[in-house]
Amino acid sequence: MKIAFIHYHLNTGGVTTVLKQQLGAISDWCRTLVLSGTAPETSFPARVVHIPELAYSRQYKGQFDPEEAAQAILEAIHTRFDGPCDVLHVHNPTLAKNHQYIKILTALQEKGASLLLQIHDFAEDGRPHAYFSESYPADCHYGVINGRDYDILLKAGLKPGGLHLLTNMVAPPGKTPSPEPLPKPMTLYPVRAIRRKNIGEAILLSLFFKNQTILSITLPPNSAADMVSYQTWKAFAKDRHLTVEFDRGLNHDFETSVMSADSLITTSITEGFGFSYLEPWLFGKILWGRKLPDICRDFEQKGIHLQHLYDRLLVPVDWFGLHLFRTKWVNSVRQACRLFNHRLDDAVIQQAFDSCTKDGHTDFGLLDEGSQKKVIDKLIGDPGKREVLVQLNPFLIKAGDVSDKNRIIRHNRDAIEQSYNQKQYGQLLGQTYDRVANTSVKQRIDKRVLISAFLDLERFSLLKWSDIIIRR
């Protein structure tokens, strides 16, 4: 088969990594071409054609005709394959990173291209700054990376024959280095610490660590909005003399840090595919922390054991000031609705808030950073508060202590290697490409359904959604 891929860029990152894995998985039986808005930073495992009009709009400052950009894409494909490709596989096309993208894709459709549009991130999932006001391309195939998104797009109007679950592969680590001897035990949060990674919750958990275990966070964020939050957490931890290390990844090799850790942790409130739930086991390390049920259900269906993770961390609402939190929360909901042109009655908003704070408790992951700091200060200033939190969250008694961990590590490593290997990934892609190339579809996405699905007030976290106000 002849497969052409499109992405905005080939910079180091999650989607570029997935693209490289896809190229490796199909290299034995496909001819390939990659079309990108920017040239690759380093050598790339496929022929690459640089088409500047595919880049982010903020990078390409000139004006261009989408029809001409589409023609340039088709000419590059014809040059490579001496004719058309079987499938044009486009990554993350529903994010308005390039304001002309949908027009380019529509032009490609009109010229006969068979499109597979793979969505890694939804603008409707808390990213109104990347939201297209226009309709998404219709009558083409779509792919998603988890079962949650698959179910949502079925409800939004896509059909099973035109929607494909393209779960990522999980590459095994190469030769692992020897652990670094450390003066104290270390729990590692291997993450770029954007707001959605819920750094405050990891810091709270560190108060329950035993044996003077240090919480180590690997990397700072890239964006200005996330950096403001990150710097305040660094100052907070320093002022209170907490056993938290920041920026470890700037001075230590990643693999060595993982091998030197006693365990790995995640407290993220949102994920796409969820590599963080799979990769630690391949290093022979236990993972613990917060579980996202709608992401982890895919893994548990494959036999991966994640029962030792928790799905919420309850805190009393009178520890952080309910009135101020309600104001921030309601304002963020209303702002999200305005930015997506979505209507919700005030009574519905108030009912959802009451549900999130019923019985005088709420999930720590829903709070903004200021409220989270108040909760942590309560625990630091009053040792008796620890017992209150343990009663609400019994797992804190043995924070990070997983029984029979060697058995769980072996089991999960085997399950991951069996279900997420390159061979199976290549077979999945091959089956998908066959369907895209040989099956026409009539379908379209109802964007109102998408917004309703992702704007879930029962899980409306200020760490995720208040970011839209900062960015605007």
N, C-alpha and C positions, 0 to 999 in steps of 0.2 A: 504493500500500500504506500501511497504518497501522502504524507501528513505535514502540513504547515502550521506553525504555532505563531501566535501574536501575543505580545505583552508590551506594556508601556516602556519597560526598561529591563535590563539584565543585571541590576545591582544586587549585591549580596542581600539576601532576605528570604522570607518564607516562600513566596510564590516562585521566585527564581530557583530555589532549592527543589521545589516540587517539579518545576519544568525540567530541570536537569535529571531528576529521577525518572520522569516520563520518557525522556530521550534515551536513557540507559535501558529502560524496560522494553522498549520496542526496537532497539538498534539492530537486532538480528534479522528482523523481517520487514522493516519499513525504511523507506527513504524519507529524510526529514529536511525541513528548512525552518529557521526561526527568523521572524520579522519583528524588529524592536525599534522603539522610538529613540533609544540611546544605544551606543555601541557597548559591548561587554567590557567590564573593568579588567578582566583577565581572560585567559584562553577559555573557550567555550566548547562543549562537546558536540557541536553541530555547525553546519554552515549558517552564518548570520548575515542578514541584509538589514542595513540601517535605513529606516524610513523615518525621518525626523518628525513628520506629521503625526506619528503614533505616540509621541512623548506626552508627558503631562503638559497641560496648557500653560502652566507657570514657567515651563522650561522652553517651550516653543512660542516665541513672541510674535511671529509673523502671522499674516492671514493666509488661509488656503481654502481651496475648494474641496470638500469631502469626496466629490466624484473623482477628482484628480488623484487624491490620496488612495482611493480604492483602486484606481487604474494602476498606480505604481505598485501596489501590493500584488495585483494579478500579473503584472509584467514580471515581477521578481519570481513569482511562482512558476510562470511559464518558462522563464530562463532556466530555472533549477531543474524542472521536471519534463521539459519539452512538451508541456501541455498543462492542463489543470491538475490540482491536487484532489485527492479523494475526500479529505476532510480539512477544514480550516478550524483549528482548535484555538479559541480565544480565551485568555485568562482575565478574569475580573472586569468584564466589559460594562457592568451595570453601575460601576462607580464613576461619577462625573469628574474624574481626574483629568480627562481630556474632554472638553465641552463638545467636541465634534464626533465623538466616538460612535454614538448611535447612528448618526448620519452616514459615517463611513461604513458601518456594518450593514445598514439598509442598502447602500449602493452595492456592496459586495453580494448581497442576496439577489438583488435585481440582475446582477451580472452572472448569476448561476452558481455561486459558491455554496457549498454544503457546510453550514456553520454548526459548531459545537461550542456553546458559550458556558464556560466553567466559572461558577461563582464561588469564590473563597470568602468574600466579605460582602455583606449587604449594607447599602447606605441606610436602609430602614432600621438597621440595628445600631441606632445611636450615632449616625454619621450624616446629619442633614447637610453639612457642608459639602458632601460628595453625592448629593441626591439629584438625579435627573428629573426635571419637571415633565419631560416628554415620556411617552410610552416606551417600554422596553421592546426589543425586536420580537416580532411574532413569527409563527410558522417556521421555527428552527428548533434544534435540539439544545437542551440545557443540561449541565452537570453540576452536582453539589458534592460537598466533602463529608457530610454527616447525615444521619437519619432524621434529625430534627429539621434541617433545611429541606430535605426531600419531602417530608410530610407537609411542611408549610407551603411549598410550591404546588403540591397536589391540590391543596385547599384553595390556592390562588389561581387555579385554572389549568395548570399543565397536566399532561396525560402520562400514564406510565410508559407508553411507547416512545415518548419524546423527552423523558426525564431520566437521568442516569446518576446513580450513586457511585461516585469515584473516590472511594476512601483512599487516602494516601498510603504509600508504603513507608515502612520505618526501617531505615538503614541501620544495620548493626555497627557498633563502633569498630574502628580499626584496632591496631595494637594499642592496648591501654597501658598508660604509664604506671609506674609504681606510686603508691600513695606518698604524700609528703608528711613527715612526722610533724604533728601539731602539739602545742603545749596543752590545749584543751580540746574536748570533742567539738565537732562542728556539724551543724545542720545547714545545708546549702539550699538557697532559693535561686536556682539558675535561670535568671530572668532579666530582661531589660525592663526596668522598674517604671513602666507607665502606670497611670492612675488605675486602670482596670485590673492590674495585677494585685491590688489590695494590699499594699505594703504594710499598712497599719495593722491588719489582722495577723500578719506574720510576726510583727513586733509584739502584739498582745500574746501570741502563743509562746514567744520566747520567755515571757515571765513565768511560764510553767515548766520550762526545761529543767532537767535535773543534771547533776554532775558538772555544773558550770558550763554547760554547752553553749557555744556561741552561734548566733544566727548570722549567716553570711549571705549577702545579696550581691549578685555578680556585676550587673551593669547599670549605669544610669540611663535615663531615657534620652531620646533624640530631640523631641519637640519642645518648644518653649513652654507651652502650657503644662506638659507633664513635668518638666524640669522644676517649675515653681513648687509644685507639690512635693517632689522628691527632695529638694533642698530643705523644705520645712521639716520633713521627717528626719533628715540627717541632723538638723539642729536640735530637734526634739529629743532624739536618742542621746545625743552628746550631752545636752543639758541635764538629763536625768541619769546619766552614767549607766546606760543600758548596755548589755553585752551583745551589741549588734555591730557587725562590720559591713561597711558599704564599699562598693566599687572594687570588689576583690578581682573581678575579671579584667580590670585594667592592668593589673600587675602579675596575674597568675594565669597559667595555661588552663583552659576550660577543663580538659580531660583530667588533668592532675587534680584540680579542685574537686571534681566529681568523685574521683577515686579516693581522695583524702577525707571526704565527708562520711560521717556516720549514717546520715540519712539525707534525703532530699524532700523538699516541701513545696506545696503549691497552695496559694490562697486566692487565686484568680477568681473573679466574679463572672468572667466571660471568656470563651474560647471559640475558635473556629473548628479545626479538626481535633485538637487536643493532644499534640505530641507530648506535652508535659506529663501526661498520664501513662505514657508507654516507654519513653526513652530511658528512664532511670533503671528499669528492670534489666535492660540489656547491658548495663554497666554493673549488674549485680548489686544494685542498691535498692533499699526500701524507699517507697514514696508514701507520704502521708500528708494530711491537711484537708482542704475543702474539695468536695466532689460536686461537679455540675451534672445532675442526673440526666438532663437532656442530651449531653455530650457523651457521658460515660456509658449510657445504655448500649451504644454500639459495641463498646469494648467488652462489657459484661456479657453480651450475647455471644461473643467469641470465646467466652470462658475465662476472661481475665478477672482476677479477684480484686475488687476494690471496696469490699464491705467495711474495711477498717477506716475509710475516710468518712468525714461528716459532711452533711449537706447544709447545715446552718449553725451559726454560733449566736445563741440568744444572749441579749444583755438587757437589763432593766432600763426602761425609757427615762426614769427619773435620774439616771446617772449623767445624762447629757443635755437635758432641757428639751422637753417635748414640743413646746410652743415654737421655738426657733427652728427646730428641725422640720416641723410641719410646714412652716412658711417656706423654707428652702425647697422642700419636697414638692409642694403644690405648685410653686412658681416654676420649678423645673419641668413638671408635667405640662403645664400650660404653655411654656416656651417650646417644648418639643412638639406639641400639637400645632402651634402657630407655624413653626418651621416646616412641618410636613403637610400643612393645610388639612389637618385632621381634627374632627370635632369630638369632644368628650364633654358630657354634662358635668357640671360642678358636683352634682349629687353622686355621680359615678366615681369621680376623683376622691371625694371625701369618704365614700364607702370603702374604696380600696385602701386608703390610708388607715382607716380604722381597723381593717383586716390585718394590715402589716404590723400594727402596734397593739393587737388585742392581748388581753391578760397582762398588760403593763410591760410587755417584752417586745423586742424586735431583733431582726438579724443584723449583726454587726456589719455585714457586707453591704447593707443598704445605706449606711451612714456616710455623710461627707467627712472629710479629714478632720475638720474642727471638732465634730461630735465624737469621732473615734479617739481623738487625743484626750477628750474629757473622760471617756471611759477608762483609758489606760492610766490616766492620772488618779482616778478613783482607786484602781488596783494598787498603784504604787504607794499612795498616801494612806491607805487603810487596809492592812493585811486581812481584816475580817471580810473584805469584799471578795477575796479570792474564793472563800468557801461558798458565797452566794453564787458566783459564776460556775463553780464546780457542780453545784446542785442543779443548775439549769443545763449544764453541759458536762455530763459525767466523763466524757472522753478526755477532759482536761486532766483528770487524775493521772493518766498515763500518757501524757502528751509525747508523741513520737515513739512510744514503746509498743511495738506490734508483736504479738505472740506468734511463735513459730515462723519468724520472718524468713529464715533460710528456705523453708518449704515454699512459702508464698513467692519468694524471688525466683526460685527454680520453676515453679508452675507458671508464673506470668511470663517469664522469659521464653519458655517453650511455646506458650499460647501465642505470643506476639510473633515469634519467628515463624510459626506455622501459618498465621493468618495475614500477616502484613509484609510478606517477602517480595522480592523483585519478580520472581516467576509468576506468582499469582497476580501481581499488579499488571504485568505485561498482558496476561490473559484477559484481565478485566478491560484494559484499554482496547485490546484487539476486538473483543466482543462489542464494545461500545462504538468503535469506529465503523465496524461492519453495519451496525444498525443506522448510524448517522448517514453513511454513504448510500445506503440502499432503501431507506424508509423515509418518506416525506411525512410531515406532520402538519396539522392545522391546530394551532393552540396559541394562547396569549396569556400574559400574566396580569392579573388584577392587582394593581399596586396598593389599592385600599386594603385588601386582605393582608398583604405583606406588612403594611404599617401596623395594622391591628394585632398581628401575630407577634411582632417584635416589641411593640409598645405595651408590654405586659405589666400592668400596674402592680400586680402581686409581687413582682421581682424588680421593681423600678429602683435602681441603685443610683445615688447621687455621684458615686465614683465614676459611673459610666455616662449618665445622662446630663449631669451638670456641666460636663466638659463641653457640651454644645454651646453653652452660654459663654464660657471662657473663649472658645474659638471664634464666636461671632463678634 
